[in-house]
């Protein structure tokens, strides 16, 4: 879903750039954030329809029926999508979210003796959050919120990917020791380029 988010931002930008009516500053300021949300939801739905994501989807509404939103779900998981200001932010407080947070499991349980039936009171509720006001997403976070609208646990998805559309992880660079085997490095390079077969495949 991280790749879909990056593509949704890219497509939204192209649509804005190639639609004269959307070139005005007011349009860019007001419409681009919502366009990213719509584009991402569209791409997520298409991925589900094409069996690329192992979920069902539905369009639900808030309490006064003024705001439609996408839900991904299966027997154990419920996921909502939000555009937020920072990677540590949960979606803003809302009545429909209060109802969800009061009825679903909002924490991980690490206990080998706990059965799968006990692990979820109903479903585990995740927020898939992204942002913010940039041409490419500055962050994508998948997390489990609590009823204080703070993440109990979260994963910074962009930082976890090895490489997505030219983005690389923010890991610390390490210098090679002087005794590093140049021949070993050469073999690793050849293997990465497909010039050496994996012995386990024989």
Order of alpha helices (4+ residues) and beta strands (2+ residues): alpha-alpha-beta-beta-beta-alpha-alpha-beta-beta-beta-alpha-beta-beta-alpha
